[in-house]
């Protein structure tokens, strides 16, 4: 860990590294389970109604990705117990900078959703980009608000 982190002075590069490290400490196994469950239910409901095709699969995968990154990112900004896996200083930094941490899962969601739609559907470039973008903004907003409200509650 660099000297600047210990003294409280953090460069932009170090902030990005801390945000990625913080996001990596989320509950990603639980997030995978929630994402798989949500995507599976979505796919099942579409199959029951008689609709099926790559667009339906893409919609279910998109929902699964959104739930996965939402649960994992929210867990990262909430921090969990200090005795949990990972560096408690990084978890403390994440609790103090929820919006910076929220950008990481939102950005990865944007890219993965865009690529998945480009591969599985006939959707155009800008349509896929728009779908990924609004989902990423939604995930960033929810994760950031959860972290900000949690931090305000701890200070009160």
Buried (B, 14 or more C-beta within 10 A) or exposed (E): EEEEBEEEEBEEEBBBBBBBBBBEBBBBEEBBBBBEEBBEEBBEEBEEEEEEEEBBBBBBBBBBBBBBBBBBBBBBBBBBEEEEEBEBEBBEBBBBBBBBBBBBBBBBBBEBBBEBBBEBBEBEEEBBBBBBBEBBEBBBEBBBBBBBEBBEEEEE
